[in-house]
Amino acid sequence: MIRIVALLVLLLLPGVALAQGAATDTAVPAPRRDAMPMERLSRAQARQMIADRGYFELGDLTRGKDGGWRCTASAGAGRRVIVTLDKNGNIREIEAPETSRQ
């Protein structure tokens, strides 16, 4: 029994050393391949990103001069807001003026 345990320890020890070496590696991680620059984001993709954050009844989505997207949307309880998706992927909202409420 002791021989089996000793054999297992000897077999598993190199794997533990490799795992510890990998944890201390200082290599820069590769960029995510699924990340897409916002200026190449389609209207449908921008709409989906905004909807995924909980906004609904999205109005016309327009692209700004800065490459971001903007639209009106419902944010719950009858609240209409203006939602912007900037070129860095940040989504922000401001209260929509009374004239754009439906």
C-alpha positions, 0 to 999 in steps of 0.5 A: 500500500505504501509503495502505491502511494509513493508511486502516485506521489512520484507520478503526480509531483511533476504535474503539480510543479507544472501547474505552479509554474503556469500560475506564476507566468507573467505573459500578457494574455492574448486579446479576446477574439470575440471582441469587436471594435464598436465602429464595426458593430452592426445596427442589429448587434448594437440593438441586441447589446442594448436589449441584453441590458434590460431595455425594451421598446427600442426606437430608431437606432442611429450611429453618432459621429463618434461611432457609437449608437443612440436610441430611445427605449423603455426602462420599465414602469413607463420610463422612456430614456435615451440610451447610448452605446459608446465606442468603448461598449459602455451603455448609458441612459438619460431621461428622455424629454417629455415630447419623446414619451409615448 
